[in-house]
Amino acid sequence: MKLLWTFDTERKEKEFNKVIQKYWKENVMLITRDRIFFLFFILIPLLLLTALWLSFIAIWFIVNSWMLNWILGILFIIISLPGWYKILKKYFDYTLDFAIIAPDWIQSFNQTGFFKLTSNQLDSYQIEQVKTVQSWILNSVFNYGTVSILTDSNAAWVEADIRLKYMTNPRELESRIRETIKTEGEMSWEDRMRSNKKKTVIKKQSQKSNINWSRKSDKEINKTIKNLL
């Protein structure tokens, strides 16, 4: 269902179908919000808020003053509205946020309410590291964490890193992301990262030096690259 350009419940399927037409399904990953996210940010808050409403209904019948009942009712509605809004926002995150991992790039989509959609794409040569963070006791108990796709933070052309939060089996997911990015050619992950880092250095240094690559011969380009590295 498409209500606005920024709010399309079918965006996930549309974007994924476009990618698999180019790379084939077995070479692409679609990552959505995990069930642990639904448990912590939707189900548990919903149960707590429901319990508060049931408590209020019990108080409503106990208190005999209709004036006091109306005052308590209005106050409780005002107090509980931010809670319902927060749950609704997290539900949008759970159903509409996703990331696509392709051999050449990674792209994330973050839906914030009806009017704001944030998309961030990183080409493979910008990626310097993929790592997993599990820093809390609950991370170990429920085996969830954050998988971060990190770039050169000093590079002006890179907008931001991509972080996939509250993912179950994060180390397995990290491994699958590495394998997906590795599918292009026979280059290993380590060789690919070294190559990407060289490309990043070259691009950054060439921007600083204002090098015009179009006017250089192949021999001059190779010589310039060696000097930059």
C-alpha positions as CSV (number, residue, x, y, z in Angstrom):
1,M,0.0,0.0,0.0
2,K,1.4,3.4,-1.1
3,L,0.0,6.3,0.9
4,L,2.9,8.8,0.1
5,W,6.1,8.6,-1.9
6,T,7.9,8.2,1.4
7,F,5.5,5.7,2.9
8,D,5.2,2.5,0.8
9,T,4.5,-0.8,2.5
10,E,5.6,-2.6,-0.7
11,R,8.9,-0.8,-1.1
12,K,10.8,-3.8,0.4
13,E,9.5,-6.2,-2.2
14,K,9.9,-3.7,-5.1
15,E,13.6,-2.9,-4.2
16,F,14.5,-6.5,-3.6
17,N,13.0,-7.7,-6.9
18,K,14.9,-5.0,-8.8
19,V,18.2,-6.2,-7.3
20,I,17.7,-9.9,-7.8
21,Q,17.0,-9.3,-11.5
22,K,20.5,-8.0,-11.8
23,Y,22.5,-10.2,-9.4
24,W,20.2,-13.3,-9.0
25,K,18.5,-14.2,-5.7
26,E,21.3,-16.5,-4.4
27,N,23.8,-13.6,-4.6
28,V,21.7,-11.1,-2.7
29,M,20.6,-10.7,1.0
30,L,17.5,-9.0,2.3
31,I,17.8,-8.1,6.0
32,T,14.8,-7.1,8.0
33,R,14.2,-6.2,11.6
34,D,14.5,-9.3,13.8
35,R,12.0,-10.9,16.2
36,I,14.1,-9.8,19.2
37,F,13.3,-6.2,18.1
38,F,9.6,-7.0,18.1
39,L,9.9,-8.6,21.5
40,F,11.7,-5.7,23.2
41,F,10.2,-2.7,21.5
42,I,6.6,-3.7,20.6
43,L,5.3,-6.7,22.5
44,I,6.7,-6.0,26.0
45,P,5.8,-2.3,25.9
46,L,2.3,-3.2,24.6
47,L,1.7,-5.6,27.4
48,L,2.9,-3.1,30.0
49,L,0.7,-0.3,28.5
50,T,-2.3,-2.7,28.4
51,A,-1.7,-3.6,32.1
52,L,-1.7,0.1,32.9
53,W,-5.0,0.6,31.1
54,L,-6.5,-2.4,33.0
55,S,-5.3,-0.9,36.3
56,F,-6.9,2.4,35.3
57,I,-10.2,0.7,34.5
58,A,-10.2,-1.0,37.9
59,I,-9.6,2.4,39.6
60,W,-12.4,3.9,37.5
61,F,-14.9,1.5,39.1
62,I,-13.5,1.9,42.6
63,V,-13.6,5.7,42.7
64,N,-17.2,6.9,43.2
65,S,-16.8,10.6,42.2
66,W,-17.6,11.0,38.5
67,M,-15.7,14.3,38.4
68,L,-12.6,12.6,39.7
69,N,-13.1,9.8,37.2
70,W,-13.1,12.2,34.3
71,I,-10.1,14.1,35.6
72,L,-8.1,10.8,36.0
73,G,-9.3,9.6,32.6
74,I,-8.1,12.7,30.8
75,L,-4.8,12.7,32.6
76,F,-4.2,9.0,31.9
77,I,-5.0,9.5,28.2
78,I,-2.5,12.4,28.0
79,I,0.2,10.4,29.8
80,S,-0.3,7.2,27.7
81,L,-0.4,8.9,24.3
82,P,3.5,9.1,24.0
83,G,3.6,5.4,24.8
84,W,1.2,4.5,22.0
85,Y,3.0,6.8,19.6
86,K,6.3,5.1,20.5
87,I,4.9,1.6,19.9
88,L,3.4,2.7,16.6
89,K,6.8,4.1,15.5
90,K,8.6,0.9,16.5
91,Y,6.0,-1.0,14.5
92,F,6.8,1.0,11.4
93,D,10.5,0.3,12.1
94,Y,9.8,-3.4,12.4
95,T,7.7,-3.8,9.3
96,L,9.3,-1.2,6.9
97,D,13.0,-0.9,7.8
98,F,15.3,-3.2,5.7
99,A,18.7,-3.5,4.1
100,I,19.8,-5.1,0.9
101,I,23.3,-6.7,0.5
102,A,24.6,-7.0,-3.0
103,P,28.1,-8.0,-4.3
104,D,28.8,-4.4,-5.3
105,W,27.0,-2.4,-2.6
106,I,25.0,-2.3,0.6
107,Q,21.8,-0.1,1.0
108,S,19.7,0.5,4.0
109,F,16.2,2.0,4.2
110,N,14.9,3.5,7.5
111,Q,11.2,4.6,7.7
112,T,10.5,7.2,10.3
113,G,6.8,7.8,10.5
114,F,4.7,8.7,7.5
115,F,6.8,11.5,6.1
116,K,10.4,10.6,6.4
117,L,12.4,7.9,4.6
118,T,16.2,7.7,5.0
119,S,18.2,5.7,2.5
120,N,22.0,5.1,2.7
121,Q,24.1,3.2,0.1
122,L,27.7,2.2,0.4
123,D,29.7,0.9,-2.5
124,S,31.9,-2.1,-1.8
125,Y,35.1,-0.2,-2.2
126,Q,34.1,2.2,0.6
127,I,33.7,-0.7,3.1
128,E,36.7,-1.2,5.4
129,Q,35.3,-3.5,8.0
130,V,32.3,-5.6,9.0
131,K,32.1,-6.3,12.7
132,T,29.7,-7.5,15.4
133,V,29.2,-5.9,18.8
134,Q,27.6,-7.8,21.8
135,S,28.4,-5.7,24.9
136,W,25.5,-6.5,27.3
137,I,24.5,-9.5,29.4
138,L,21.2,-9.7,27.5
139,N,23.2,-9.8,24.2
140,S,24.8,-13.1,25.4
141,V,21.6,-14.5,26.9
142,F,19.4,-14.0,23.8
143,N,22.3,-14.1,21.3
144,Y,21.6,-10.8,19.6
145,G,23.7,-7.7,18.8
146,T,24.7,-5.1,16.3
147,V,26.4,-5.8,12.9
148,S,28.2,-2.7,11.7
149,I,29.4,-2.0,8.2
150,L,32.2,0.5,8.7
151,T,33.8,2.9,6.2
152,D,36.6,5.4,6.2
153,S,35.1,8.0,8.6
154,N,37.4,10.7,7.2
155,A,36.2,10.3,3.6
156,A,34.1,13.2,2.6
157,W,32.1,11.3,0.0
158,V,30.9,8.7,2.6
159,E,27.7,9.8,4.3
160,A,27.6,7.3,7.2
161,D,28.2,3.8,8.4
162,I,25.4,1.3,8.3
163,R,24.5,-0.4,11.6
164,L,22.0,-3.3,11.7
165,K,20.8,-3.3,15.3
166,Y,19.1,-6.0,17.4
167,M,20.0,-8.9,15.0
168,T,19.7,-12.5,16.2
169,N,22.9,-14.7,15.6
170,P,24.9,-11.5,14.6
171,R,28.2,-13.4,14.0
172,E,26.5,-15.7,11.5
173,L,24.9,-12.7,9.8
174,E,28.3,-11.0,9.7
175,S,29.8,-14.1,8.0
176,R,26.9,-14.1,5.5
177,I,27.4,-10.5,4.6
178,R,31.1,-11.1,4.0
179,E,30.3,-14.0,1.7
180,T,27.7,-12.0,-0.2
181,I,30.1,-9.1,-0.9
182,K,32.8,-11.7,-1.8
183,T,30.7,-13.3,-4.5
184,E,32.0,-11.0,-7.2
185,G,35.0,-12.9,-8.7
186,E,37.3,-15.1,-6.7
187,M,38.8,-12.4,-4.5
188,S,38.9,-13.2,-0.8
189,W,37.3,-10.9,1.8
190,E,40.8,-9.9,3.1
191,D,42.1,-9.1,-0.4
192,R,38.9,-7.3,-1.2
193,M,39.2,-5.1,1.9
194,R,42.9,-4.3,1.1
195,S,41.9,-3.4,-2.5
196,N,39.0,-1.2,-1.2
197,K,41.3,0.5,1.2
198,K,43.8,1.3,-1.6
199,K,40.9,2.7,-3.7
200,T,39.8,4.8,-0.7
201,V,43.3,6.2,-0.2
202,I,43.7,6.9,-3.9
203,K,40.4,8.7,-4.2
204,K,41.0,10.8,-1.0
205,Q,44.6,11.7,-2.0
206,S,43.6,12.5,-5.6
207,Q,40.9,14.9,-4.3
208,K,43.5,16.6,-2.1
209,S,45.9,16.8,-5.0
210,N,43.3,17.8,-7.7
211,I,44.6,15.1,-10.0
212,N,43.0,15.0,-13.5
213,W,43.0,11.3,-14.4
214,S,41.4,11.8,-17.8
215,R,44.6,13.5,-19.1
216,K,47.0,10.8,-18.0
217,S,48.2,7.8,-19.9
218,D,48.1,4.3,-18.4
219,K,51.8,4.5,-17.5
220,E,51.4,7.8,-15.8
221,I,48.3,6.6,-13.9
222,N,50.2,3.6,-12.5
223,K,53.1,5.8,-11.6
224,T,50.8,8.2,-9.8
225,I,49.1,5.4,-7.9
226,K,52.4,4.1,-6.6
227,N,53.3,7.6,-5.4
228,L,50.0,8.0,-3.6
229,L,50.4,4.6,-1.9
